[in-house]
């Protein structure tokens, strides 16, 4: 199933959906291009937390993921 939970660690999401890595990098999560960053920081930080840290619009991330065929969980509730 193509469900993405924004509250799960990034590394867990990428492990379950390897194809999403390039999409996340295009959305601005540039550190994910580095495998070491994915394995260290990615194991602790969720997509939601990363978006907040980087100042990204979470709604835009949700819309992009949905446009690419993913069902997004955790995108509409308050931080």
N, C-alpha and C positions, 0 to 999 in steps of 0.2 A: 504494500500500500504506500502511496506517495504522500504521507503525512509528515509535516515538519513541526516539531514542538519547539518554539522559540525559547523555552525555558531550559532545554537540555543543553549540556556542554556542546560546543561547536564540534569537537573531535568525535563525539558520539553521533551527531547528525551526519557528519561527513562519512563516518564509518558505515552507517546504515544506507546512505545515499551518496556514493562517491562522485556521481555526476553533478552534484550540487556545488562542488568545490569551485569550479570555474565561475559559476553564477555568483557565488558569494564574493569572490575576488573582484568581479566586474562591478558589484554593488559597492565596492570600496573597502572591503576587508582585505587589504593588500598583504598584511602580515601572514595571512593563511597560505600564501604562495610558498612560504618557507616551511618545510616539513618539521623543523625543530620547533618553530612557533606553534604549529598545529598540535604537536605532541605535548608541549608544556602548557602554554597559556590556553590552548584550545581544550584542554581537559578540565579546566576550571571555569572558563567564561562561556556563558550562553550567547546565542545570537542577540537576544534582547539586551544583555549587559554590554556586549561589544558595540551594539548600535548606540547605546546611551553614552558609553565612553568616547566613542568617535564623533558623537553629535549627529548621527544619521537619523533620518526620518523613518521610524519604525513602520509607519503606514505604507511608505513607498516600498520598503523591503517586503512587506506582506503582499502588496499588490503584484510585485514582480514575481514572487514565488508562486502566487496563485495563477498568474498569467502563464507561467511555465508548467502548470499542471499539478501543483502541490496543494494539498489541503493544509492550511496553517492553523496551528493551535497556539494560544497564548498571545495573540497579536492585538486583540481588542480590549483586553482588560487593562486597568491602570497599573503603572509601574510601582 
